[in-house]
């Protein structure tokens, strides 16, 4: 269990960095009115998988009985999972303006991740 905790405590940097970088990339493409292209799609996929890995690691820790002292940490993890689930449900609508939509989505998820991280005590 300590290896999962170590992973969860350190993978946050990868997850937040990936969501932030790809989110800014998406907003930049939207501002320049450029099509996102295959590279952006791959980057968005990697960022989403990175944050989902973080959520799965947190869920595993919770299932093993290791709970943060502040319940809001778990709340923000659940909100991240729900947000990404809703994004999947509405993926056809997001595809209309993919750079803008996924850029905003990833920056929102990054903000939720920072809130979760700030509630660890």
Phi and psi restraints in degrees (range 20) as a CNS / XPLOR table:
assign (resid 1 and name C) (resid 2 and name N)
       (resid 2 and name CA) (resid 2 and name C) 1.0 -65.9 20.0 2
assign (resid 2 and name N) (resid 2 and name CA)
       (resid 2 and name C) (resid 3 and name N) 1.0 -28.4 20.0 2
assign (resid 2 and name C) (resid 3 and name N)
       (resid 3 and name CA) (resid 3 and name C) 1.0 -71.1 20.0 2
assign (resid 3 and name N) (resid 3 and name CA)
       (resid 3 and name C) (resid 4 and name N) 1.0 -34.5 20.0 2
assign (resid 3 and name C) (resid 4 and name N)
       (resid 4 and name CA) (resid 4 and name C) 1.0 -68.1 20.0 2
assign (resid 4 and name N) (resid 4 and name CA)
       (resid 4 and name C) (resid 5 and name N) 1.0 -40.4 20.0 2
assign (resid 4 and name C) (resid 5 and name N)
       (resid 5 and name CA) (resid 5 and name C) 1.0 -62.8 20.0 2
assign (resid 5 and name N) (resid 5 and name CA)
       (resid 5 and name C) (resid 6 and name N) 1.0 -45.5 20.0 2
assign (resid 5 and name C) (resid 6 and name N)
       (resid 6 and name CA) (resid 6 and name C) 1.0 -59.1 20.0 2
assign (resid 6 and name N) (resid 6 and name CA)
       (resid 6 and name C) (resid 7 and name N) 1.0 -45.6 20.0 2
assign (resid 6 and name C) (resid 7 and name N)
       (resid 7 and name CA) (resid 7 and name C) 1.0 -60.5 20.0 2
assign (resid 7 and name N) (resid 7 and name CA)
       (resid 7 and name C) (resid 8 and name N) 1.0 -46.6 20.0 2
assign (resid 7 and name C) (resid 8 and name N)
       (resid 8 and name CA) (resid 8 and name C) 1.0 -62.6 20.0 2
assign (resid 8 and name N) (resid 8 and name CA)
       (resid 8 and name C) (resid 9 and name N) 1.0 -38.3 20.0 2
assign (resid 8 and name C) (resid 9 and name N)
       (resid 9 and name CA) (resid 9 and name C) 1.0 -71.3 20.0 2
assign (resid 9 and name N) (resid 9 and name CA)
       (resid 9 and name C) (resid 10 and name N) 1.0 -25.9 20.0 2
assign (resid 9 and name C) (resid 10 and name N)
       (resid 10 and name CA) (resid 10 and name C) 1.0 -103.6 20.0 2
assign (resid 10 and name N) (resid 10 and name CA)
       (resid 10 and name C) (resid 11 and name N) 1.0 -29.3 20.0 2
assign (resid 10 and name C) (resid 11 and name N)
       (resid 11 and name CA) (resid 11 and name C) 1.0 -67.5 20.0 2
assign (resid 11 and name N) (resid 11 and name CA)
       (resid 11 and name C) (resid 12 and name N) 1.0 -18.9 20.0 2
assign (resid 11 and name C) (resid 12 and name N)
       (resid 12 and name CA) (resid 12 and name C) 1.0 -56.7 20.0 2
assign (resid 12 and name N) (resid 12 and name CA)
       (resid 12 and name C) (resid 13 and name N) 1.0 -34.7 20.0 2
assign (resid 12 and name C) (resid 13 and name N)
       (resid 13 and name CA) (resid 13 and name C) 1.0 -65.5 20.0 2
assign (resid 13 and name N) (resid 13 and name CA)
       (resid 13 and name C) (resid 14 and name N) 1.0 -40.9 20.0 2
assign (resid 13 and name C) (resid 14 and name N)
       (resid 14 and name CA) (resid 14 and name C) 1.0 -66.9 20.0 2
assign (resid 14 and name N) (resid 14 and name CA)
       (resid 14 and name C) (resid 15 and name N) 1.0 -47.4 20.0 2
assign (resid 14 and name C) (resid 15 and name N)
       (resid 15 and name CA) (resid 15 and name C) 1.0 -63.8 20.0 2
assign (resid 15 and name N) (resid 15 and name CA)
       (resid 15 and name C) (resid 16 and name N) 1.0 -47.0 20.0 2
assign (resid 15 and name C) (resid 16 and name N)
       (resid 16 and name CA) (resid 16 and name C) 1.0 -70.6 20.0 2
assign (resid 16 and name N) (resid 16 and name CA)
       (resid 16 and name C) (resid 17 and name N) 1.0 -38.0 20.0 2
assign (resid 16 and name C) (resid 17 and name N)
       (resid 17 and name CA) (resid 17 and name C) 1.0 -64.0 20.0 2
assign (resid 17 and name N) (resid 17 and name CA)
       (resid 17 and name C) (resid 18 and name N) 1.0 -44.0 20.0 2
assign (resid 17 and name C) (resid 18 and name N)
       (resid 18 and name CA) (resid 18 and name C) 1.0 -66.0 20.0 2
assign (resid 18 and name N) (resid 18 and name CA)
       (resid 18 and name C) (resid 19 and name N) 1.0 -45.9 20.0 2
assign (resid 18 and name C) (resid 19 and name N)
       (resid 19 and name CA) (resid 19 and name C) 1.0 -64.8 20.0 2
assign (resid 19 and name N) (resid 19 and name CA)
       (resid 19 and name C) (resid 20 and name N) 1.0 -38.1 20.0 2
assign (resid 19 and name C) (resid 20 and name N)
       (resid 20 and name CA) (resid 20 and name C) 1.0 -67.6 20.0 2
assign (resid 20 and name N) (resid 20 and name CA)
       (resid 20 and name C) (resid 21 and name N) 1.0 -48.0 20.0 2
assign (resid 20 and name C) (resid 21 and name N)
       (resid 21 and name CA) (resid 21 and name C) 1.0 -63.8 20.0 2
assign (resid 21 and name N) (resid 21 and name CA)
       (resid 21 and name C) (resid 22 and name N) 1.0 -46.5 20.0 2
assign (resid 21 and name C) (resid 22 and name N)
       (resid 22 and name CA) (resid 22 and name C) 1.0 -70.7 20.0 2
assign (resid 22 and name N) (resid 22 and name CA)
       (resid 22 and name C) (resid 23 and name N) 1.0 -33.2 20.0 2
assign (resid 22 and name C) (resid 23 and name N)
       (resid 23 and name CA) (resid 23 and name C) 1.0 -62.9 20.0 2
assign (resid 23 and name N) (resid 23 and name CA)
       (resid 23 and name C) (resid 24 and name N) 1.0 -44.9 20.0 2
assign (resid 23 and name C) (resid 24 and name N)
       (resid 24 and name CA) (resid 24 and name C) 1.0 -65.6 20.0 2
assign (resid 24 and name N) (resid 24 and name CA)
       (resid 24 and name C) (resid 25 and name N) 1.0 -39.4 20.0 2
assign (resid 24 and name C) (resid 25 and name N)
       (resid 25 and name CA) (resid 25 and name C) 1.0 -57.9 20.0 2
assign (resid 25 and name N) (resid 25 and name CA)
       (resid 25 and name C) (resid 26 and name N) 1.0 -45.7 20.0 2
assign (resid 25 and name C) (resid 26 and name N)
       (resid 26 and name CA) (resid 26 and name C) 1.0 -62.9 20.0 2
assign (resid 26 and name N) (resid 26 and name CA)
       (resid 26 and name C) (resid 27 and name N) 1.0 -42.7 20.0 2
assign (resid 26 and name C) (resid 27 and name N)
       (resid 27 and name CA) (resid 27 and name C) 1.0 -65.8 20.0 2
assign (resid 27 and name N) (resid 27 and name CA)
       (resid 27 and name C) (resid 28 and name N) 1.0 -37.0 20.0 2
assign (resid 27 and name C) (resid 28 and name N)
       (resid 28 and name CA) (resid 28 and name C) 1.0 -63.5 20.0 2
assign (resid 28 and name N) (resid 28 and name CA)
       (resid 28 and name C) (resid 29 and name N) 1.0 -44.0 20.0 2
assign (resid 28 and name C) (resid 29 and name N)
       (resid 29 and name CA) (resid 29 and name C) 1.0 -62.1 20.0 2
assign (resid 29 and name N) (resid 29 and name CA)
       (resid 29 and name C) (resid 30 and name N) 1.0 -41.4 20.0 2
assign (resid 29 and name C) (resid 30 and name N)
       (resid 30 and name CA) (resid 30 and name C) 1.0 -65.8 20.0 2
assign (resid 30 and name N) (resid 30 and name CA)
       (resid 30 and name C) (resid 31 and name N) 1.0 -41.0 20.0 2
assign (resid 30 and name C) (resid 31 and name N)
       (resid 31 and name CA) (resid 31 and name C) 1.0 -65.5 20.0 2
assign (resid 31 and name N) (resid 31 and name CA)
       (resid 31 and name C) (resid 32 and name N) 1.0 -35.6 20.0 2
assign (resid 31 and name C) (resid 32 and name N)
       (resid 32 and name CA) (resid 32 and name C) 1.0 -85.5 20.0 2
assign (resid 32 and name N) (resid 32 and name CA)
       (resid 32 and name C) (resid 33 and name N) 1.0 -2.8 20.0 2
assign (resid 32 and name C) (resid 33 and name N)
       (resid 33 and name CA) (resid 33 and name C) 1.0 56.8 20.0 2
assign (resid 33 and name N) (resid 33 and name CA)
       (resid 33 and name C) (resid 34 and name N) 1.0 45.2 20.0 2
assign (resid 33 and name C) (resid 34 and name N)
       (resid 34 and name CA) (resid 34 and name C) 1.0 -107.6 20.0 2
assign (resid 34 and name N) (resid 34 and name CA)
       (resid 34 and name C) (resid 35 and name N) 1.0 146.4 20.0 2
assign (resid 34 and name C) (resid 35 and name N)
       (resid 35 and name CA) (resid 35 and name C) 1.0 -68.8 20.0 2
assign (resid 35 and name N) (resid 35 and name CA)
       (resid 35 and name C) (resid 36 and name N) 1.0 144.6 20.0 2
assign (resid 35 and name C) (resid 36 and name N)
       (resid 36 and name CA) (resid 36 and name C) 1.0 -67.0 20.0 2
assign (resid 36 and name N) (resid 36 and name CA)
       (resid 36 and name C) (resid 37 and name N) 1.0 -36.3 20.0 2
assign (resid 36 and name C) (resid 37 and name N)
       (resid 37 and name CA) (resid 37 and name C) 1.0 75.9 20.0 2
assign (resid 37 and name N) (resid 37 and name CA)
       (resid 37 and name C) (resid 38 and name N) 1.0 173.7 20.0 2
assign (resid 37 and name C) (resid 38 and name N)
       (resid 38 and name CA) (resid 38 and name C) 1.0 -66.7 20.0 2
assign (resid 38 and name N) (resid 38 and name CA)
       (resid 38 and name C) (resid 39 and name N) 1.0 -39.5 20.0 2
assign (resid 38 and name C) (resid 39 and name N)
       (resid 39 and name CA) (resid 39 and name C) 1.0 -61.2 20.0 2
assign (resid 39 and name N) (resid 39 and name CA)
       (resid 39 and name C) (resid 40 and name N) 1.0 -40.9 20.0 2
assign (resid 39 and name C) (resid 40 and name N)
       (resid 40 and name CA) (resid 40 and name C) 1.0 -66.0 20.0 2
assign (resid 40 and name N) (resid 40 and name CA)
       (resid 40 and name C) (resid 41 and name N) 1.0 -40.4 20.0 2
assign (resid 40 and name C) (resid 41 and name N)
       (resid 41 and name CA) (resid 41 and name C) 1.0 -60.7 20.0 2
assign (resid 41 and name N) (resid 41 and name CA)
       (resid 41 and name C) (resid 42 and name N) 1.0 -41.3 20.0 2
assign (resid 41 and name C) (resid 42 and name N)
       (resid 42 and name CA) (resid 42 and name C) 1.0 -66.9 20.0 2
assign (resid 42 and name N) (resid 42 and name CA)
       (resid 42 and name C) (resid 43 and name N) 1.0 -43.0 20.0 2
assign (resid 42 and name C) (resid 43 and name N)
       (resid 43 and name CA) (resid 43 and name C) 1.0 -61.7 20.0 2
assign (resid 43 and name N) (resid 43 and name CA)
       (resid 43 and name C) (resid 44 and name N) 1.0 -42.8 20.0 2
assign (resid 43 and name C) (resid 44 and name N)
       (resid 44 and name CA) (resid 44 and name C) 1.0 -63.7 20.0 2
assign (resid 44 and name N) (resid 44 and name CA)
       (resid 44 and name C) (resid 45 and name N) 1.0 -40.7 20.0 2
assign (resid 44 and name C) (resid 45 and name N)
       (resid 45 and name CA) (resid 45 and name C) 1.0 -62.2 20.0 2
assign (resid 45 and name N) (resid 45 and name CA)
       (resid 45 and name C) (resid 46 and name N) 1.0 -42.8 20.0 2
assign (resid 45 and name C) (resid 46 and name N)
       (resid 46 and name CA) (resid 46 and name C) 1.0 -64.2 20.0 2
assign (resid 46 and name N) (resid 46 and name CA)
       (resid 46 and name C) (resid 47 and name N) 1.0 -41.9 20.0 2
assign (resid 46 and name C) (resid 47 and name N)
       (resid 47 and name CA) (resid 47 and name C) 1.0 -64.3 20.0 2
assign (resid 47 and name N) (resid 47 and name CA)
       (resid 47 and name C) (resid 48 and name N) 1.0 -41.9 20.0 2
assign (resid 47 and name C) (resid 48 and name N)
       (resid 48 and name CA) (resid 48 and name C) 1.0 -65.6 20.0 2
assign (resid 48 and name N) (resid 48 and name CA)
       (resid 48 and name C) (resid 49 and name N) 1.0 -42.9 20.0 2
assign (resid 48 and name C) (resid 49 and name N)
       (resid 49 and name CA) (resid 49 and name C) 1.0 -64.0 20.0 2
assign (resid 49 and name N) (resid 49 and name CA)
       (resid 49 and name C) (resid 50 and name N) 1.0 -38.7 20.0 2
assign (resid 49 and name C) (resid 50 and name N)
       (resid 50 and name CA) (resid 50 and name C) 1.0 -61.2 20.0 2
assign (resid 50 and name N) (resid 50 and name CA)
       (resid 50 and name C) (resid 51 and name N) 1.0 -44.1 20.0 2
assign (resid 50 and name C) (resid 51 and name N)
       (resid 51 and name CA) (resid 51 and name C) 1.0 -72.7 20.0 2
assign (resid 51 and name N) (resid 51 and name CA)
       (resid 51 and name C) (resid 52 and name N) 1.0 -32.5 20.0 2
assign (resid 51 and name C) (resid 52 and name N)
       (resid 52 and name CA) (resid 52 and name C) 1.0 -67.2 20.0 2
assign (resid 52 and name N) (resid 52 and name CA)
       (resid 52 and name C) (resid 53 and name N) 1.0 -35.6 20.0 2
assign (resid 52 and name C) (resid 53 and name N)
       (resid 53 and name CA) (resid 53 and name C) 1.0 -61.7 20.0 2
assign (resid 53 and name N) (resid 53 and name CA)
       (resid 53 and name C) (resid 54 and name N) 1.0 -40.3 20.0 2
assign (resid 53 and name C) (resid 54 and name N)
       (resid 54 and name CA) (resid 54 and name C) 1.0 -63.1 20.0 2
assign (resid 54 and name N) (resid 54 and name CA)
       (resid 54 and name C) (resid 55 and name N) 1.0 -42.2 20.0 2
assign (resid 54 and name C) (resid 55 and name N)
       (resid 55 and name CA) (resid 55 and name C) 1.0 -65.2 20.0 2
assign (resid 55 and name N) (resid 55 and name CA)
       (resid 55 and name C) (resid 56 and name N) 1.0 -41.5 20.0 2
assign (resid 55 and name C) (resid 56 and name N)
       (resid 56 and name CA) (resid 56 and name C) 1.0 -64.7 20.0 2
assign (resid 56 and name N) (resid 56 and name CA)
       (resid 56 and name C) (resid 57 and name N) 1.0 -40.8 20.0 2
assign (resid 56 and name C) (resid 57 and name N)
       (resid 57 and name CA) (resid 57 and name C) 1.0 -63.9 20.0 2
assign (resid 57 and name N) (resid 57 and name CA)
       (resid 57 and name C) (resid 58 and name N) 1.0 -41.6 20.0 2
assign (resid 57 and name C) (resid 58 and name N)
       (resid 58 and name CA) (resid 58 and name C) 1.0 -64.4 20.0 2
assign (resid 58 and name N) (resid 58 and name CA)
       (resid 58 and name C) (resid 59 and name N) 1.0 -38.5 20.0 2
assign (resid 58 and name C) (resid 59 and name N)
       (resid 59 and name CA) (resid 59 and name C) 1.0 -64.7 20.0 2
assign (resid 59 and name N) (resid 59 and name CA)
       (resid 59 and name C) (resid 60 and name N) 1.0 -40.7 20.0 2
assign (resid 59 and name C) (resid 60 and name N)
       (resid 60 and name CA) (resid 60 and name C) 1.0 -62.3 20.0 2
assign (resid 60 and name N) (resid 60 and name CA)
       (resid 60 and name C) (resid 61 and name N) 1.0 -43.7 20.0 2
assign (resid 60 and name C) (resid 61 and name N)
       (resid 61 and name CA) (resid 61 and name C) 1.0 -61.7 20.0 2
assign (resid 61 and name N) (resid 61 and name CA)
       (resid 61 and name C) (resid 62 and name N) 1.0 -41.3 20.0 2
assign (resid 61 and name C) (resid 62 and name N)
       (resid 62 and name CA) (resid 62 and name C) 1.0 -63.8 20.0 2
assign (resid 62 and name N) (resid 62 and name CA)
       (resid 62 and name C) (resid 63 and name N) 1.0 -40.7 20.0 2
assign (resid 62 and name C) (resid 63 and name N)
       (resid 63 and name CA) (resid 63 and name C) 1.0 -66.6 20.0 2
assign (resid 63 and name N) (resid 63 and name CA)
       (resid 63 and name C) (resid 64 and name N) 1.0 -31.1 20.0 2
assign (resid 63 and name C) (resid 64 and name N)
       (resid 64 and name CA) (resid 64 and name C) 1.0 -80.5 20.0 2
assign (resid 64 and name N) (resid 64 and name CA)
       (resid 64 and name C) (resid 65 and name N) 1.0 0.4 20.0 2
assign (resid 64 and name C) (resid 65 and name N)
       (resid 65 and name CA) (resid 65 and name C) 1.0 94.5 20.0 2
assign (resid 65 and name N) (resid 65 and name CA)
       (resid 65 and name C) (resid 66 and name N) 1.0 2.5 20.0 2
assign (resid 65 and name C) (resid 66 and name N)
       (resid 66 and name CA) (resid 66 and name C) 1.0 -90.4 20.0 2
assign (resid 66 and name N) (resid 66 and name CA)
       (resid 66 and name C) (resid 67 and name N) 1.0 108.7 20.0 2
assign (resid 66 and name C) (resid 67 and name N)
       (resid 67 and name CA) (resid 67 and name C) 1.0 -118.2 20.0 2
assign (resid 67 and name N) (resid 67 and name CA)
       (resid 67 and name C) (resid 68 and name N) 1.0 139.0 20.0 2
assign (resid 67 and name C) (resid 68 and name N)
       (resid 68 and name CA) (resid 68 and name C) 1.0 -68.4 20.0 2
assign (resid 68 and name N) (resid 68 and name CA)
       (resid 68 and name C) (resid 69 and name N) 1.0 153.5 20.0 2
assign (resid 68 and name C) (resid 69 and name N)
       (resid 69 and name CA) (resid 69 and name C) 1.0 -66.8 20.0 2
assign (resid 69 and name N) (resid 69 and name CA)
       (resid 69 and name C) (resid 70 and name N) 1.0 -31.6 20.0 2
assign (resid 69 and name C) (resid 70 and name N)
       (resid 70 and name CA) (resid 70 and name C) 1.0 -100.3 20.0 2
assign (resid 70 and name N) (resid 70 and name CA)
       (resid 70 and name C) (resid 71 and name N) 1.0 117.1 20.0 2
assign (resid 70 and name C) (resid 71 and name N)
       (resid 71 and name CA) (resid 71 and name C) 1.0 -66.2 20.0 2
assign (resid 71 and name N) (resid 71 and name CA)
       (resid 71 and name C) (resid 72 and name N) 1.0 -18.1 20.0 2
assign (resid 71 and name C) (resid 72 and name N)
       (resid 72 and name CA) (resid 72 and name C) 1.0 -67.2 20.0 2
assign (resid 72 and name N) (resid 72 and name CA)
       (resid 72 and name C) (resid 73 and name N) 1.0 -23.4 20.0 2
assign (resid 72 and name C) (resid 73 and name N)
       (resid 73 and name CA) (resid 73 and name C) 1.0 -59.8 20.0 2
assign (resid 73 and name N) (resid 73 and name CA)
       (resid 73 and name C) (resid 74 and name N) 1.0 -47.0 20.0 2
assign (resid 73 and name C) (resid 74 and name N)
       (resid 74 and name CA) (resid 74 and name C) 1.0 -66.5 20.0 2
assign (resid 74 and name N) (resid 74 and name CA)
       (resid 74 and name C) (resid 75 and name N) 1.0 -41.3 20.0 2
assign (resid 74 and name C) (resid 75 and name N)
       (resid 75 and name CA) (resid 75 and name C) 1.0 -54.8 20.0 2
assign (resid 75 and name N) (resid 75 and name CA)
       (resid 75 and name C) (resid 76 and name N) 1.0 -48.5 20.0 2
assign (resid 75 and name C) (resid 76 and name N)
       (resid 76 and name CA) (resid 76 and name C) 1.0 -67.5 20.0 2
assign (resid 76 and name N) (resid 76 and name CA)
       (resid 76 and name C) (resid 77 and name N) 1.0 -33.0 20.0 2
assign (resid 76 and name C) (resid 77 and name N)
       (resid 77 and name CA) (resid 77 and name C) 1.0 -63.9 20.0 2
assign (resid 77 and name N) (resid 77 and name CA)
       (resid 77 and name C) (resid 78 and name N) 1.0 -40.3 20.0 2
assign (resid 77 and name C) (resid 78 and name N)
       (resid 78 and name CA) (resid 78 and name C) 1.0 -66.3 20.0 2
assign (resid 78 and name N) (resid 78 and name CA)
       (resid 78 and name C) (resid 79 and name N) 1.0 -41.0 20.0 2
assign (resid 78 and name C) (resid 79 and name N)
       (resid 79 and name CA) (resid 79 and name C) 1.0 -62.6 20.0 2
assign (resid 79 and name N) (resid 79 and name CA)
       (resid 79 and name C) (resid 80 and name N) 1.0 -37.5 20.0 2
assign (resid 79 and name C) (resid 80 and name N)
       (resid 80 and name CA) (resid 80 and name C) 1.0 -61.2 20.0 2
assign (resid 80 and name N) (resid 80 and name CA)
       (resid 80 and name C) (resid 81 and name N) 1.0 -46.8 20.0 2
assign (resid 80 and name C) (resid 81 and name N)
       (resid 81 and name CA) (resid 81 and name C) 1.0 -62.2 20.0 2
assign (resid 81 and name N) (resid 81 and name CA)
       (resid 81 and name C) (resid 82 and name N) 1.0 -42.2 20.0 2
assign (resid 81 and name C) (resid 82 and name N)
       (resid 82 and name CA) (resid 82 and name C) 1.0 -66.4 20.0 2
assign (resid 82 and name N) (resid 82 and name CA)
       (resid 82 and name C) (resid 83 and name N) 1.0 -42.1 20.0 2
assign (resid 82 and name C) (resid 83 and name N)
       (resid 83 and name CA) (resid 83 and name C) 1.0 -60.1 20.0 2
assign (resid 83 and name N) (resid 83 and name CA)
       (resid 83 and name C) (resid 84 and name N) 1.0 -45.7 20.0 2
assign (resid 83 and name C) (resid 84 and name N)
       (resid 84 and name CA) (resid 84 and name C) 1.0 -69.2 20.0 2
assign (resid 84 and name N) (resid 84 and name CA)
       (resid 84 and name C) (resid 85 and name N) 1.0 -32.2 20.0 2
assign (resid 84 and name C) (resid 85 and name N)
       (resid 85 and name CA) (resid 85 and name C) 1.0 -65.2 20.0 2
assign (resid 85 and name N) (resid 85 and name CA)
       (resid 85 and name C) (resid 86 and name N) 1.0 -43.9 20.0 2
assign (resid 85 and name C) (resid 86 and name N)
       (resid 86 and name CA) (resid 86 and name C) 1.0 -65.9 20.0 2
assign (resid 86 and name N) (resid 86 and name CA)
       (resid 86 and name C) (resid 87 and name N) 1.0 -36.2 20.0 2
assign (resid 86 and name C) (resid 87 and name N)
       (resid 87 and name CA) (resid 87 and name C) 1.0 -63.2 20.0 2
assign (resid 87 and name N) (resid 87 and name CA)
       (resid 87 and name C) (resid 88 and name N) 1.0 -37.4 20.0 2
assign (resid 87 and name C) (resid 88 and name N)
       (resid 88 and name CA) (resid 88 and name C) 1.0 -66.1 20.0 2
assign (resid 88 and name N) (resid 88 and name CA)
       (resid 88 and name C) (resid 89 and name N) 1.0 -43.3 20.0 2
assign (resid 88 and name C) (resid 89 and name N)
       (resid 89 and name CA) (resid 89 and name C) 1.0 -61.6 20.0 2
assign (resid 89 and name N) (resid 89 and name CA)
       (resid 89 and name C) (resid 90 and name N) 1.0 -39.9 20.0 2
assign (resid 89 and name C) (resid 90 and name N)
       (resid 90 and name CA) (resid 90 and name C) 1.0 -99.1 20.0 2
assign (resid 90 and name N) (resid 90 and name CA)
       (resid 90 and name C) (resid 91 and name N) 1.0 25.2 20.0 2
assign (resid 90 and name C) (resid 91 and name N)
       (resid 91 and name CA) (resid 91 and name C) 1.0 -61.6 20.0 2
assign (resid 91 and name N) (resid 91 and name CA)
       (resid 91 and name C) (resid 92 and name N) 1.0 -30.2 20.0 2
assign (resid 91 and name C) (resid 92 and name N)
       (resid 92 and name CA) (resid 92 and name C) 1.0 -65.2 20.0 2
assign (resid 92 and name N) (resid 92 and name CA)
       (resid 92 and name C) (resid 93 and name N) 1.0 -40.1 20.0 2
assign (resid 92 and name C) (resid 93 and name N)
       (resid 93 and name CA) (resid 93 and name C) 1.0 -70.1 20.0 2
assign (resid 93 and name N) (resid 93 and name CA)
       (resid 93 and name C) (resid 94 and name N) 1.0 -36.4 20.0 2
assign (resid 93 and name C) (resid 94 and name N)
       (resid 94 and name CA) (resid 94 and name C) 1.0 -66.6 20.0 2
assign (resid 94 and name N) (resid 94 and name CA)
       (resid 94 and name C) (resid 95 and name N) 1.0 -27.3 20.0 2
assign (resid 94 and name C) (resid 95 and name N)
       (resid 95 and name CA) (resid 95 and name C) 1.0 -71.5 20.0 2
assign (resid 95 and name N) (resid 95 and name CA)
       (resid 95 and name C) (resid 96 and name N) 1.0 -13.1 20.0 2
assign (resid 95 and name C) (resid 96 and name N)
       (resid 96 and name CA) (resid 96 and name C) 1.0 -65.8 20.0 2
assign (resid 96 and name N) (resid 96 and name CA)
       (resid 96 and name C) (resid 97 and name N) 1.0 -40.3 20.0 2
assign (resid 96 and name C) (resid 97 and name N)
       (resid 97 and name CA) (resid 97 and name C) 1.0 -134.8 20.0 2
assign (resid 97 and name N) (resid 97 and name CA)
       (resid 97 and name C) (resid 98 and name N) 1.0 72.3 20.0 2
assign (resid 97 and name C) (resid 98 and name N)
       (resid 98 and name CA) (resid 98 and name C) 1.0 -62.5 20.0 2
assign (resid 98 and name N) (resid 98 and name CA)
       (resid 98 and name C) (resid 99 and name N) 1.0 -40.4 20.0 2
assign (resid 98 and name C) (resid 99 and name N)
       (resid 99 and name CA) (resid 99 and name C) 1.0 -63.9 20.0 2
assign (resid 99 and name N) (resid 99 and name CA)
       (resid 99 and name C) (resid 100 and name N) 1.0 -48.1 20.0 2
assign (resid 99 and name C) (resid 100 and name N)
       (resid 100 and name CA) (resid 100 and name C) 1.0 -66.3 20.0 2
assign (resid 100 and name N) (resid 100 and name CA)
       (resid 100 and name C) (resid 101 and name N) 1.0 -47.5 20.0 2
assign (resid 100 and name C) (resid 101 and name N)
       (resid 101 and name CA) (resid 101 and name C) 1.0 -63.0 20.0 2
assign (resid 101 and name N) (resid 101 and name CA)
       (resid 101 and name C) (resid 102 and name N) 1.0 -49.5 20.0 2
assign (resid 101 and name C) (resid 102 and name N)
       (resid 102 and name CA) (resid 102 and name C) 1.0 -73.9 20.0 2
assign (resid 102 and name N) (resid 102 and name CA)
       (resid 102 and name C) (resid 103 and name N) 1.0 -29.7 20.0 2
assign (resid 102 and name C) (resid 103 and name N)
       (resid 103 and name CA) (resid 103 and name C) 1.0 -61.9 20.0 2
assign (resid 103 and name N) (resid 103 and name CA)
       (resid 103 and name C) (resid 104 and name N) 1.0 -48.0 20.0 2
assign (resid 103 and name C) (resid 104 and name N)
       (resid 104 and name CA) (resid 104 and name C) 1.0 -66.1 20.0 2
assign (resid 104 and name N) (resid 104 and name CA)
       (resid 104 and name C) (resid 105 and name N) 1.0 -41.4 20.0 2
assign (resid 104 and name C) (resid 105 and name N)
       (resid 105 and name CA) (resid 105 and name C) 1.0 -58.4 20.0 2
assign (resid 105 and name N) (resid 105 and name CA)
       (resid 105 and name C) (resid 106 and name N) 1.0 -48.1 20.0 2
assign (resid 105 and name C) (resid 106 and name N)
       (resid 106 and name CA) (resid 106 and name C) 1.0 -69.0 20.0 2
assign (resid 106 and name N) (resid 106 and name CA)
       (resid 106 and name C) (resid 107 and name N) 1.0 -36.0 20.0 2
assign (resid 106 and name C) (resid 107 and name N)
       (resid 107 and name CA) (resid 107 and name C) 1.0 -69.0 20.0 2
assign (resid 107 and name N) (resid 107 and name CA)
       (resid 107 and name C) (resid 108 and name N) 1.0 -35.9 20.0 2
assign (resid 107 and name C) (resid 108 and name N)
       (resid 108 and name CA) (resid 108 and name C) 1.0 -63.4 20.0 2
assign (resid 108 and name N) (resid 108 and name CA)
       (resid 108 and name C) (resid 109 and name N) 1.0 -45.5 20.0 2
assign (resid 108 and name C) (resid 109 and name N)
       (resid 109 and name CA) (resid 109 and name C) 1.0 -64.0 20.0 2
assign (resid 109 and name N) (resid 109 and name CA)
       (resid 109 and name C) (resid 110 and name N) 1.0 -38.6 20.0 2
assign (resid 109 and name C) (resid 110 and name N)
       (resid 110 and name CA) (resid 110 and name C) 1.0 -61.3 20.0 2
assign (resid 110 and name N) (resid 110 and name CA)
       (resid 110 and name C) (resid 111 and name N) 1.0 -42.7 20.0 2
assign (resid 110 and name C) (resid 111 and name N)
       (resid 111 and name CA) (resid 111 and name C) 1.0 -61.4 20.0 2
assign (resid 111 and name N) (resid 111 and name CA)
       (resid 111 and name C) (resid 112 and name N) 1.0 -41.1 20.0 2
assign (resid 111 and name C) (resid 112 and name N)
       (resid 112 and name CA) (resid 112 and name C) 1.0 -63.1 20.0 2
assign (resid 112 and name N) (resid 112 and name CA)
       (resid 112 and name C) (resid 113 and name N) 1.0 -39.3 20.0 2
assign (resid 112 and name C) (resid 113 and name N)
       (resid 113 and name CA) (resid 113 and name C) 1.0 -63.4 20.0 2
assign (resid 113 and name N) (resid 113 and name CA)
       (resid 113 and name C) (resid 114 and name N) 1.0 -41.0 20.0 2
assign (resid 113 and name C) (resid 114 and name N)
       (resid 114 and name CA) (resid 114 and name C) 1.0 -63.4 20.0 2
assign (resid 114 and name N) (resid 114 and name CA)
       (resid 114 and name C) (resid 115 and name N) 1.0 -39.1 20.0 2
assign (resid 114 and name C) (resid 115 and name N)
       (resid 115 and name CA) (resid 115 and name C) 1.0 -64.5 20.0 2
assign (resid 115 and name N) (resid 115 and name CA)
       (resid 115 and name C) (resid 116 and name N) 1.0 -41.8 20.0 2
assign (resid 115 and name C) (resid 116 and name N)
       (resid 116 and name CA) (resid 116 and name C) 1.0 -62.0 20.0 2
assign (resid 116 and name N) (resid 116 and name CA)
       (resid 116 and name C) (resid 117 and name N) 1.0 -43.5 20.0 2
assign (resid 116 and name C) (resid 117 and name N)
       (resid 117 and name CA) (resid 117 and name C) 1.0 -64.2 20.0 2
assign (resid 117 and name N) (resid 117 and name CA)
       (resid 117 and name C) (resid 118 and name N) 1.0 -37.1 20.0 2
assign (resid 117 and name C) (resid 118 and name N)
       (resid 118 and name CA) (resid 118 and name C) 1.0 -73.1 20.0 2
assign (resid 118 and name N) (resid 118 and name CA)
       (resid 118 and name C) (resid 119 and name N) 1.0 -13.7 20.0 2
assign (resid 118 and name C) (resid 119 and name N)
       (resid 119 and name CA) (resid 119 and name C) 1.0 -101.5 20.0 2
assign (resid 119 and name N) (resid 119 and name CA)
       (resid 119 and name C) (resid 120 and name N) 1.0 19.7 20.0 2
assign (resid 119 and name C) (resid 120 and name N)
       (resid 120 and name CA) (resid 120 and name C) 1.0 -88.2 20.0 2
assign (resid 120 and name N) (resid 120 and name CA)
       (resid 120 and name C) (resid 121 and name N) 1.0 125.0 20.0 2
